[in-house]
Amino acid sequence: MAIVMAGLAMAGAGWLCRPQVVMLNEGTKLTLLRVEYGRHHVMPKVKTTGPGMGGGAMTFDTTNNTLVAWILSEHKKNQWPNYEVLACDRAETACVASYAGGSSRQIKDGMEIMGIQLNAFPRRERKLELRFMSWGQGGQQLAKGGFVVSNPARESFPRWAAEPLPDTQSDGDLAVTLTHLVSGVRGFNGGGPGKVPDKAVRASFSMMQNGAAATNWQPVQIETSDATGNHTVNNSWSSAQENDEAVMIYQWGLWPDEPAWKLRVEMSRTSGFTTNETWTVSDIPVEAGSEQDLWNYNGRRNRKEVTSFAETTLNGIHLKILPVLAWADRNRDGHKMGGFRVLADPAPDQFRLTLDITNDRGRRVQTMGSSLNNGCYGYRLGDLGNTKTLNVTLALHKSRFVEFTVKPQTAGDD
């Protein structure tokens, strides 16, 4: 009997210590190797069969103490899985996307180790859960299950005092009032079985400038932080004007049971630009190119060798407009797409660039996405058709910043 009981105990211990595994829809297997908290991070060792890639253990350092999850990814050769990690509390009242931060090492074909940095997670909880959102032909999909890990950063944190809403803060002559802040609203993913938890935040603002109502300002970025050290910047958002208020719905927020969130809101103008903020350039030529030419361009690399079509200086920043690119290898619903680039030196800080683009027939051309890399603005353009030249009016204008310390309401609460 003693031998049997010992065998059962060993089997139970082995079952409890078995690795945590999650399978993505396309067959990728993710295994949790280790979770660590600190500033110096070392890749765990993994035994493999067959030829490996060689090289020593990967290490990296973070400025502050950071929670890092080391994950082994196994997939078909030459097929790279596309997924994101969500840090959630066990009840999934909030989920925050994390990132790999470039900390990955391929150890053999079809196998790599990634160090996922968790800058925001439920720090007051004893346990947290890592969920996995993948992209494929079915769109965004949430994998079944997740990794449940102990929280090594749990401690006694301070509690911020919230200001009541509505709350008004100012930057110069612009007064911004935060009227509503609601966590857990429907935003981008729709929720439901197999879908990403839809935990967006809705923030509503009204503005006054020089004592008069101002509707030409809108929020363009919100940094959210809390007393435990969590910090996020919205990476998906939409905005609208409703009843003289500017409304932003964004991801990701933080945990709504916190006594207060701190919001740092960047406000940007949509109109009313002065002459020293605007520049109009006509007849910019359209040249053959590719989408890769647009997104892979580095604003610092070979900057002196770049041939611009026009140059000027606005607000102390030197701007160069490059020829427009028409993509022979990329169409959308039969429409010929393209790209447009503006170089800025030095790279703008606290400035935004607003464009108005028309083609050689006077029709407005839609911008469908943008990026900013080392002072290089890149824009995707809608249907170019047989356009030979474009006309661009751009405005380089300074943002305003206000901060609020408030308690979010939870969607569904009265």
WOVEN-V580154 format. One record per backbone hydrogen bond with DSSP energy under -1.0 kcal/mol. CO is the residue of the C=O (numbers start at 0). NH is the residue of the N-H. If there is no record, write none. Layout:
CO/NH, CO/NH
//
This chain:
0/4, 1/5, 2/6, 3/7, 4/8, 5/9, 6/10, 7/11, 8/12, 9/13, 10/14, 11/15, 12/16, 19/31, 21/29, 23/26, 27/23, 28/73, 29/21, 30/71, 33/69, 35/67, 37/65, 38/61, 40/59, 57/42, 59/40, 65/37, 66/117, 67/35, 68/115, 69/32, 69/33, 70/113, 71/30, 72/111, 73/28, 75/78, 81/134, 83/132, 84/97, 85/130, 86/95, 87/128, 88/91, 93/88, 95/86, 98/116, 99/102, 101/103, 102/114, 104/112, 106/52, 107/110, 109/74, 110/106, 110/107, 111/72, 112/104, 113/70, 115/68, 116/98, 120/122, 121/124, 125/150, 127/148, 128/87, 129/146, 130/85, 131/142, 132/83, 133/140, 135/138, 138/135, 140/133, 146/129, 148/127, 150/153, 166/177, 168/175, 170/173, 172/209, 173/170, 174/207, 175/168, 176/205, 177/166, 179/203, 180/408, 181/201, 182/410, 184/199, 191/194, 193/141, 196/198, 199/183, 199/184, 200/249, 201/181, 202/247, 203/178, 204/245, 205/176, 206/213, 207/174, 208/211, 211/208, 215/269, 217/267, 220/265, 221/233, 222/263, 223/231, 224/261, 225/228, 229/225, 231/223, 235/250, 237/248, 239/246, 241/244, 244/241, 245/204, 246/239, 247/202, 248/237, 249/200, 250/234, 250/235, 254/257, 260/405, 261/224, 262/403, 263/222, 264/401, 265/219, 265/220, 266/399, 267/217, 273/276, 276/395, 278/393, 280/391, 283/389, 284/323, 286/325, 288/327, 290/294, 291/295, 299/302, 302/305, 309/320, 311/318, 313/316, 316/313, 317/344, 318/311, 319/342, 320/308, 320/309, 323/286, 324/338, 325/288, 329/336, 331/334, 334/331, 335/383, 336/326, 337/380, 338/324, 339/378, 340/321, 341/376, 342/319, 344/317, 349/398, 351/396, 353/394, 355/392, 356/364, 357/390, 358/361, 362/358, 365/381, 368/379, 370/377, 372/375, 374/343, 375/372, 376/341, 377/370, 378/339, 379/367, 380/337, 383/386, 387/285, 389/283, 390/357, 391/280, 392/355, 393/278, 394/353, 396/351, 399/266, 401/264, 403/262, 404/162, 405/260, 408/182, 409/412
//
